[in-house]
Amino acid sequence: MEQQMRFAREWAPWLAEAGKAGRSARDLLAEMARERLDETAAREVIEEFFARLTGAPAPWQRAPLRSLGKGPADEAGAFDTDSRMPSGHVIHAVDRDVRVLTRVKRPIIAVLDNVLSAQECDRMRSMGRPKLSRSKVMNTQTGDEMVMDIRTSEGCYFERGGNELIRRIEARASAIMGMAPEHGEPLQLVRYRAGGEYVPHCDFFPLDSPGSDAHLAIGGQRVSTLIMYLCDVQSGGETVFPEIGFSYVPRKGQALYFEYTDATGASDPLSLHAGAPLGSGEKWILTKWMRERACVY
């Protein structure tokens, strides 16, 4: 306790100024993480500093911060599961009705039907095929995008608003994900061939990794993902959530939506997911990621 209070006192002036400026708890946590502070200790300081020393809650918090969960054995309520996606069995996504086939409470997952037409799937594959190159992933130490064996696929990005089809899909994704288009990263197209896979990973940027800093500066943390499937698969290639034993088999025109960061900024480790090795044929996906703030690319 003495060590914790000494830690809190060291940050007291900065916390006080940040509180007056109305900065969010999420921003404070990210900045403390960039200083290589232990995340659990930083969360406790942010959450309890004002309560301990002034008797009042931290004024920038919309809700109490929650610690990162460790798995299914977490205490109930350890992660806020209010979804950004519209409720109901049908979502009116600008120009078409998307059917909700399955919902999972934690992590927040939804299987969606009628997201893309067969013609749109084929057109996106045709547009992207000449642009494909080996997929890259973020180096957690440097932030650089690198080719690594944990992801064996080819991909490319489409400029936001690049043509009428891209604008239509982006608007549809925005309606499904419950966030403004300005919060979205560019659409990413990926092709997996037989044997291709993406080992278990989380889509949010780890706050304790120096390589996340440059990515967080663009638009803050990633909060949700929409994976749109551009073809059926012959065997393998499932999207798997190993922590909860959930697996989705790709179907052309369908999509898988999931969230991993709640309104307090807590990231849910149960969102760990993977692209299982493809048995045969090809697997094509189109992915949209949303950030907590508007981002510029």
N, C-alpha and C positions, 0 to 999 in steps of 0.2 A: 504493500500500500504506500509506504514512504517513497519507494522508487517511482511509483505511478504518479504521486502528487508532485514530486520533483520534476518529472517529465511534463506534467501539466503546467507547472509554474514557468518553465522555460518557454512554453508556447503561449503563455497568457497574453502578452501584448499583441501578438499577431492575431490570436483568436478574437480579442476584443475589437480590433480594427476591422477584421473580416466580418464580424457580426454587425457592426454599425453599417458596413457597406452593403449588407444584405446578400452576401455571397452564399451560394447553396452548400449544404453539407457535402454533396458529391464533389464539388470543386475543391473544398478544403481537404477532403480525404485524398483526392488525386495529387494535390500539391505536397501533402505530407508523405505520400508514397514516393514521390519523386525525390524526396530527401532521404530515401531509403529507410524510413521508419517502419517498424512493424505494424501491419495493417490492423491487427486486433487492438493493439495499444492505441493507435491513432483514432480508431472508432470510439473507443472508450473515452478518450480525452475530449473529442468533439461532442459526444453525447452527454457527458457528465460534468464537463468543466463549469458551465454556468450553474448547473444544479448544485454542485458542491460549494462553489465560491460565492454565488449570488442568490441561490435559492430559486432561480428561474430557469426555464429551459432555454436552450440556445435559440435565439430569435430567427436564425436563418433556416431552421428545420421545419419542414412541412409535416414530418412524422418522425418518430424515433428511428435512429439508424439501427440496422440489424447486422449481426455478424454473419460472415460467410458460413453457409451450412457445410457439413461434412458428408452428408449422405442421407439415406432414408430414415436413419435413426434420430435425426434432428428433432428438437422439440417442435410441437405443433405451432404454426404461426411464425416460424423462423424466417419465412420469406413471404412477402406480400404478393398474393397471387391474383390481384385484380388485373385483368387483361386489357391491353390497349385495343385489341381487335373487337369490332362490334359484336354484340350478343345476338342470339337467335340462330335459327337453322339456315337462314338464307341471308347473304350479304349482297346488297345492291352495290356493285363495284363499277360505278359510272355508266358503263355501256352494256353490262351483262350481270345476271344474277349468279352468284357463286354459292354453291351448296356446301354446308358444313357437314362432313360425314362422321368425324370423330373429334372429341375434345379430351385433353388430359389436363388435370388441374395443376400438377407440379411435376416437372417443369411445364409451363404453359405450352401446349402443343395443340394444333388443329390440323386435321386432314381436310383438304378442300377440293371440290370437284367443279369442273367447268370454268377454270381460271383462264385457260388459253384454248383457242380453237385449234383443230388439227392443222389448218392452214397457217396460223400464226406460229405454231411450233416448227413447221417445216421451213417457213420463211426465216425465222431466227437462226436455224441451223445453217441455211444457205448463206445468210449474211455473214455469219461468223467463221465459216469453214476456212476461207482464205487468210484469216487473221490469226489462226491458232498458233500458239507456241507453248512450250513446256510451262505448266503451272508453277507458280512461286508461292511461298509462304513467308510470314514475317519472322525474321531473326529476333528473338526476344531480347537480345543484348544490344543490338545495334539499331533495330527498327528497319533495316534494309529488307527488301523483298528478294528471296533467294530460292533457287531450285533445291529441293530437299527430298529425300527418299520417302518421307512420311506422306507425300502426296504425289501420286503417279498419274498425271492427267495432263491434258492440254487445255488452254483457255485463252480468253481475250475479254476486253472490256468494250462497252459501247458508250460513247459520249452521251451525257444526259441530254434528252431532248433532241437527239441526233436526226431523227426522222419521224414521220407520222406514226409508224408502228411502235417505235420505242416510246414516244410520248404517250401513246394509248396504254401500253403495258405499265409504264411508270405511274400513270394516273390510277389505273386499276389496282396496282400494288399499294399505292398510298391509301386508297379507300379500304382495302382489306386490312392493312396494318395499323390504321387509325392514326396516321401521322402525316404531316404536310410533305409534299414532294421534295421540298428543300432540305429535308432531313435525310434524304436517301443518297447512298453511294451510287455510282454508276452501275448499271446492270453488268453482271459477269456471266459469260457463257463458258461452260466447261464440257469437255468430252472425255469420257473414260473408255479405254479399249479393254479387251479381255485381260484380266489380271490387275487392272488399275484399281486403286483404292485411295482413301484418305483416312489415316489412322485416327483414333479417338482424340478429339480436341474440343475446345470451347471457342465460340466466335467473339466473345468479349475480350478486350485488351487487358492483360494482367497488370494490375496497378503496381506490383512490386518488381516489374521488369523495366529496365531503362529503355529498352527498345520501343515501349508503348508511348513514350512521351510525345514524339512527333505525330503519331496517329491521333492521340487524344486532343492535340492542339487544333486539329482540323475541324472537328465538330463534336468533341466529347466522346463519351463511351458509346460503343454499339449497344443497342437495346433489344433488337429483334431481327429475325431472318425470315425471308420467304424464299423457299426453293421451289421453282417451277420445273416440272419434268416434261421434256420435249419428245420423249419416245418411251415406249414400253421396253422392258429388258427381258432377255431370254432366260437368264439365270444369274443369281447373285445380285450385287449392286444395291442392296437395301440400304436405306438410311436408318442407322441403328442408334438408340439411346441406351448404352449398356448399363447405366446406373439404375434404370427402372425397368429393364427388360422389354423395351418397346422397339418394334421394327416396322418400317414402312416399305412396301414393295412399289417401286415407281410405276406410274400409269400415265400415259401421254395425256397432257392437258390438265392434270391434277397438280396440286401444290401442297407443300408441307410448311406450316407456319409455326414458329416457336419464339418465345421470349426468354431473356436471361438476366435482365436488369430491371429492378422494380423502381417505384417512384422515389425511394430513399437513396438509390444508387447502389444498393446491394446486388451483387452478381450471384447467380444461382449455379453452383457446380453440378447440379443434376442435369443441366443442359449439355453436358458432355455428350458428343455424338460423333459418328463416324460414317464414312461411305464404305460399305463392305466391299471386298474384292469382287470385281465383275467376272462372272463365269464365262460368258461368251457374248459375242456381238458388241454393241456399243451402248453407252449410256450418256445422254445429253441432259444437262440441267442449266437453268437460268436463275441466277441468285440476285436478290435485292437485300441489302443490309440497311437498317435505319440507325441513325445516331440520335443522341439526346438533344442536340442542337442542330441548327441549319449548318450545312457544310458546303464548302466551295471546292470544286475540282476543276 
